[in-house]
Amino acid sequence: MSDSEEDSQDRQLKIVIIGDGASGKTSLATRFAQESFGKQYKQTIGLDFFLKRLNMPGNLNVTLQVWDIGGQTIGGKMLDKYIYGAQGVLLVYDITNYQSFENLEDWFAVVKKVNEEAECQPVVSLVGNKIDLEHMRTVKADKHQRFCQENGLISQFVSAKTGDSVFLCFQRLAADILGIKLNKAEMEQSQRVVKADIVNYSQEPVARTVNPPRSSMCAVQ
């Protein structure tokens, strides 16, 4: 099957992951796309790119293009181009690092600026990562919820390390973009990583690293 034939049978969504460095963005992406977790921190320079195919309720095949954007790009001229055309955004912070939560205002401001003239606004989810370190939490849950309510965001908590709610995080975002309502059983099934289930949702995950693009981005069709 050619790439064009394969693409024609799938709905494609561009998802960008943004937030401070060391908040767990790459770990979140690799846990979702490759079912793995790297124990050593490695800074993302520019951009990493992952693909993952999901089978959504209603037997709808969806390919997520996951753009893992390096935390140091917040003041860079390429950030606007990375975000442009995204249907979904994951605003990620570390629940044990209050500064990473405070800095989300800056990240979210860029998202709003890039999309202020767009006809269709991206669906944005606030993601509190590292819930396996609950005993070290510095960002109270009510602050998280208030930020979501004030800005109309999806509220999610995950652990990229254990896999807790990672699949659900991406599934909920995709469902919201597509106007699909997940029932309680589907959400509970996705709460924790169950390897057999994830294998059924996808063929072998594809992951690759790309150099930061030099020209402006086009919106994903």
PyMOL commands that set and color helices and strands:
alter all, ss='L'
color gray80, all
select helices_A, chain A and resi 3-9+25-34+71-75+79-83+98-102+104-114+131-136+141-151+166-178+184-189+195-201
alter helices_A, ss='H'
color red, helices_A
select strands_A, chain A and resi 11-18+47-56+60-69+88-94+123-129+154-157+206-209
alter strands_A, ss='S'
color yellow, strands_A
deselect
rebuild
show_as cartoon
